[in-house]
Amino acid sequence: MPDAERARQRAGAGVGLLLTLALAAVLLTALPGDGDGGDCAPHTVADWSPADALTAEFARYGDDAARTDDWTGGDGTHSVALPDGRVLWLFSDTYLGRVHAPPGPSGESAAWRDDTAPLVRNSAVVMEEGRLRRTLPAPLFPDPAPDQWRWPVAARVEPRERGSAERVVRVLLWVRTAGQAPWIYGVPTATEVATLSLPDLRVESVAEVLGQRLLPDPSRRVLYGTTLIERGGWTYVFGGDDGRAASRATSSAYVARVPEGRLADHAAWRYWNGSGWTRAAERAVPVLGDERRTGVASAFSVVRTGGTYLLFTMAAGGAGLTTVTSYWACSPTGPWHGPGRELRPPLPAGEVAAYNPQAHPELSGDGRLVLSHDVNALPGVDASAQINGNVSRYRPRFVTLRLAPER
C-alpha cells in the first residue's frame, strides 16, 4: 500500500484529528440521579500536570530494539486492569518493527522508524508493576473479511457467565470497512465482543453484538464501546455515530446496558430510547448531541466520581479542532450538562494533532485521574515522514487531573 494511503487510514478508533488537545475543567452541580442516590455533588478539575513517567515508559518500551515484532507506536489507547495486578493495554493501528537511535546528540534529533516497518490494525501490550513487558502476537484480532478490520476499544473483566466464579476479559471491537471520502478511516460496520481467557490472554471467541450494515446512511450508524462504566450489576456501554465524518458539526453519544457476565450475548443488550431500555437498537436515541453546539467525537471517555459522571470529548463546532471539553450528569442516560472549560497540555514538536482522550482509572488514585491522548500527524502533511522521522509523534501521552469539590 502506498505510504500516503497508509497514512490516511491511520487513525485510532476512527476519530477526526485535532490540532491541539485541551482537557476540561468540569463544573458539576447537584441534580437528582437516575437510581444513583443523592451523592451527585459539585466537583471541578482543580488542576492538572503531565504524567511524564508514564509517557516515558511507552517511549522506553517502544524504543527498545531488542525485538522486531513488538509495539513501537500506536493510537486508540485503552486499558483494563487484570485480576493479578497486570494492566492490558489495547491499541488500534500499530507499528511494529525496529526503532533506530537518533543519529545526533541527545536533544538535537529523534529516534526514527524505517518506512518499511509493519503496520497492523490492532495490538495489545502487557504491563506488570508499572513496566511494559511484552506485546501479544499482533494483530491480536484478525481481520474479519477482506477490506475490513477490527479496532479494540473499551474492555472489562467479568464473569464468564452471570454468577460464575471464572473470570474472562471482554473486549469491545469496532469493525470498519474500507471506503472513500469522507470515510477515509473506514465505514462503520459492526460492534463485536471478544472473549480472552485468563491468565494467558488467549482469544477464545469473537461475537457480533450489533451489525449496522443494513443502515443505509453510514453517518447514522452507531458503534458501541468507546468507553464503559460498571455500576450496580450492569455494564453501561457508550457509543457514537460518525456524524462529524459526514460534515455535521458533531457526532452524537448513545448508551446501552448489559447485565454483568453477558457482554458477548447480543440478546442481553438493551438500548436507551429516551424513556427506558429497549431490545431494538434502531430505537436508540442520543443522550448527548444536538449536531451543533453540543456533541461528541466517535471516541470519548466517561468516568464516575461519587454520584457524578464526567464525559471527556472533542468540542463541538470549530473549537473541535483545538479543544477537548467535558460534560457532566448524574446518570449514564443524562441529562448531560456542559460543555465545560478547557486547558491545553503540550504536544511533541512538528505538524501533529491530538485526539481520543481516554481515562485510565486503574492507574488513578489519591484524588487524581490519569487521562491519555493520542498523537498523530496532521491531515495534509507528509504523515509517513512526520511519524517515522520522529516516533514520539505516534504514541500516547498522559496527564493527571485532580478532582475536587466545587466551593
Secondary structure, DSSP 8 states (H G I E B T S, - for coil): --HHHHHHH--GGG----SS--EEE--------SSS-S----EEEEEEEE-HHHHHHHHHHHH-TT-SSS-SEE-S-EEEE-TTS-EEEEESSEE-S-EE--SSSBTTB--EE-TT--EES-EEEEEETTEEEEE-SSSSS--SSTTEEEEEEEEEEEESSTT-S-EEEEEEEEEEE---TT-TT-EEEEEEEEEE-TTT--EEEEEEEEE-TT-S-GGG--EEEEEEEEETTEEEEEEE--GGGGT-S-B-EEEEEEETT-TT-GGG-EEE-SSSEES-GGG---SB--SSSS-B-SS-EEEEETTEEEEEEE-SGGGGGT-EEEEEESSTT---B---EEE-----SSSEEEEEEEE-GGG-BTTEEEEEEEEEE-TTS-HHHHHHHSGGGGS-EEEEEEEEE--
